[in-house]
Amino acid sequence: MSDEIEIRGSVELPARRQDVELHTDDGLTLVGELALPEHGDPVATLVTLHPLPTHGGFMDSHILRKAAARLPALAQLAVLRFNTRGTTSPRGTSEGAFEQGIGEEADVRAAMDLVTQFSLPHPWLVGWSFGTELALKYGRQHDVDGAILLSPPLHRASADEVAAWQGDPRKLIALIPEFDEYLRPDAAAERFASVPDMTLIPVAGGKHLWVGESQTRTVLTEIVRAVNPEALPLPTVWNG
């Protein structure tokens, strides 16, 4: 009898998972989870930043949850997820209240402090929607290899904050859904024109929420292509 299972939906592959707390320099405790490869050390780290909490975004937003469920096993990555201030998930509620991406600067800093505490290698920021704003606004302050933006709306990151990435040695990569409700590929090319050396990836058929297994696999593949390309192609079945 085969233990082979198809990797899709809510399938959770083996990993070492632990609840963590992040402590901000303005006195808040944030709740999160760190997922590590079951065997061996991670080759790189994803520090994930979730979508807008006032519109249902949290550390379990499906792309981030699936990254934590699959990529420690499939790509030898560490994946840190956490609720920004005032955000609730089954893991719990982070202290504080939503601050429109301003106070959340301290939340990003707390996440990077945890990366240092656990000696996690080669951190990348992976922001989705609102999380891309935090990555753009604050990512350059930290020792990261780069930032991956999923469905950036560019609502809170100013033109100057975007342009500041020009010439930065860290990689900046954005996945732009063809049918995004907020920023589509042509508009994204204009809005990011101040950073000509970044990588813009238009995703045919994609939508802001990346619904469906095909879109999930596209997103996870592009994340791994940036962070640990030797792990590609990602398998679609797991031989337990």
Secondary structure as the mmCIF struct_conf table of DSSP 4:
data_model
#
loop_
_struct_conf.conf_type_id
_struct_conf.id
_struct_conf.beg_label_comp_id
_struct_conf.beg_label_asym_id
_struct_conf.beg_label_seq_id
_struct_conf.end_label_comp_id
_struct_conf.end_label_asym_id
_struct_conf.end_label_seq_id
STRN STRN1 GLU A 4 GLU A 6
TURN_TY1_P TURN_TY1_P1 GLY A 9 SER A 10
STRN STRN2 ARG A 16 HIS A 23
TURN_TY1_P TURN_TY1_P2 ASP A 25 ASP A 26
BEND BEND1 GLY A 27 GLY A 27
STRN STRN3 THR A 29 LEU A 36
BEND BEND2 GLU A 38 GLY A 40
BEND BEND3 VAL A 43 VAL A 43
STRN STRN4 ALA A 44 LEU A 49
BEND BEND4 PRO A 51 PRO A 51
HELX_RH_3T_P HELX_RH_3T_P1 PRO A 53 HIS A 55
TURN_TY1_P TURN_TY1_P3 GLY A 56 GLY A 56
TURN_TY1_P TURN_TY1_P4 MET A 59 ASP A 60
HELX_RH_AL_P HELX_RH_AL_P1 HIS A 62 ALA A 75
STRN STRN5 LEU A 77 PHE A 82
HELX_LH_PP_P HELX_LH_PP_P1 ASN A 83 THR A 84
TURN_TY1_P TURN_TY1_P5 ARG A 85 GLY A 86
STRN STRN6 THR A 88 SER A 89
TURN_TY1_P TURN_TY1_P6 PRO A 90 ARG A 91
STRN STRN7 GLY A 92 THR A 93
BEND BEND5 GLU A 95 GLY A 96
TURN_TY1_P TURN_TY1_P7 GLN A 100 GLY A 103
HELX_RH_AL_P HELX_RH_AL_P2 GLU A 104 GLN A 117
TURN_TY1_P TURN_TY1_P8 PHE A 118 SER A 119
BEND BEND6 HIS A 122 HIS A 122
STRN STRN8 PRO A 123 TRP A 128
TURN_TY1_P TURN_TY1_P9 SER A 129 SER A 129
HELX_RH_AL_P HELX_RH_AL_P3 PHE A 130 TYR A 138
HELX_RH_3T_P HELX_RH_3T_P2 GLY A 139 GLN A 141
BEND BEND7 HIS A 142 HIS A 142
BEND BEND8 ASP A 145 ASP A 145
STRN STRN9 GLY A 146 LEU A 150
BEND BEND9 SER A 151 SER A 151
BEND BEND10 HIS A 155 ALA A 157
HELX_RH_AL_P HELX_RH_AL_P4 ALA A 159 ALA A 163
TURN_TY1_P TURN_TY1_P10 ALA A 164 GLY A 167
BEND BEND11 PRO A 169 ARG A 170
STRN STRN10 LYS A 171 PRO A 177
TURN_TY1_P TURN_TY1_P11 GLU A 178 PHE A 179
BEND BEND12 GLU A 181 TYR A 182
HELX_RH_AL_P HELX_RH_AL_P5 PRO A 185 ARG A 191
TURN_TY1_P TURN_TY1_P12 PHE A 192 SER A 194
TURN_TY1_P TURN_TY1_P13 PRO A 196 ASP A 197
BEND BEND13 MET A 198 MET A 198
STRN STRN11 THR A 199 VAL A 203
TURN_TY1_P TURN_TY1_P14 ALA A 204 GLY A 205
TURN_TY1_P TURN_TY1_P15 HIS A 208 LEU A 209
BEND BEND14 GLY A 212 GLY A 212
HELX_RH_AL_P HELX_RH_AL_P6 GLU A 213 VAL A 227
HELX_RH_3T_P HELX_RH_3T_P3 PRO A 229 ALA A 231
HELX_LH_PP_P HELX_LH_PP_P2 LEU A 232 LEU A 232
BEND BEND15 PRO A 233 PRO A 233
HELX_LH_PP_P HELX_LH_PP_P3 LEU A 234 PRO A 235
BEND BEND16 THR A 236 THR A 236
STRN STRN12 VAL A 237 ASN A 239
#
